[in-house]
Amino acid sequence: MTSDSPMPSPPFPSPDNGVLRVVVGNAIASVRNGEASVEEAILHAAVLGWYEGHIQGEDACPGCDFRGGLPKQGNRT
C-alpha cells in the first residue's frame, strides 16, 4: 500500500523499511499459528515499529532526538 500523503513525524519508520516488513510479517504469523492474539500481535508490532523508527531517526540525524534538525533538549517551538 502506498500513499502520496506525507508521513507522520517520527518515530515512525518509513513504509519501505525492511525491518518493519519483518515485524509485520512476524505479527501476522504469530496470529496465524496461535502464538498470539490479534491484540498481542498488534501491540508487539507497534512497539517494535516505534523502536525501529527511533533507530532510523538516529541514523539520519545523530545527536537529534527526532528526524528534524534540532539538537536534543532543544526548543521545539
PyMOL commands that set and color helices and strands:
alter all, ss='L'
color gray80, all
select helices_A, chain A and resi 18-32+38-60
alter helices_A, ss='H'
color red, helices_A
deselect
rebuild
show_as cartoon
